[in-house]
């Protein structure tokens, strides 16, 4: 069980590191899109 968990963590590690950047980009683009609609 521990072996499978470590391999799963190795596979998901890049996504865990990239998710804050992706989240920030999504927030930034949605904010820019809303501003372009209203202004």
DOMAR-289961 format. One record per residue (C-alpha): x, y, z. Coordinates in steps of 0.1 Angstrom, whole numbers, plus 2048, in hexadecimal, padded with zeros to 3 digits. Layout:
<atoms>
x, y, z
X, Y, Z
...
</atoms>
This chain:
<atoms>
x, y, z
800, 800, 800
81C, 818, 809
82D, 810, 7E8
80F, 819, 7D4
80A, 83A, 7E7
82E, 845, 7E0
82B, 83E, 7BB
80A, 851, 7BB
81B, 86E, 7CC
837, 86D, 7B2
81E, 86E, 796
809, 88B, 7A4
826, 8A0, 7B1
82A, 8B6, 791
804, 8BD, 791
806, 8C7, 7B6
822, 8DF, 7AF
811, 8ED, 790
7EE, 8F1, 79E
7F4, 912, 7B0
802, 921, 78F
7E4, 914, 77B
7CC, 921, 796
7DC, 943, 794
7DB, 944, 76E
7B6, 93A, 76F
7AE, 956, 788
7C2, 96F, 774
7B2, 967, 753
78F, 966, 761
795, 988, 772
7A2, 997, 751
784, 988, 73E
76B, 997, 756
77D, 9B9, 755
77D, 9B8, 72F
757, 9B1, 730
74F, 9CE, 747
768, 9E8, 73C
</atoms>
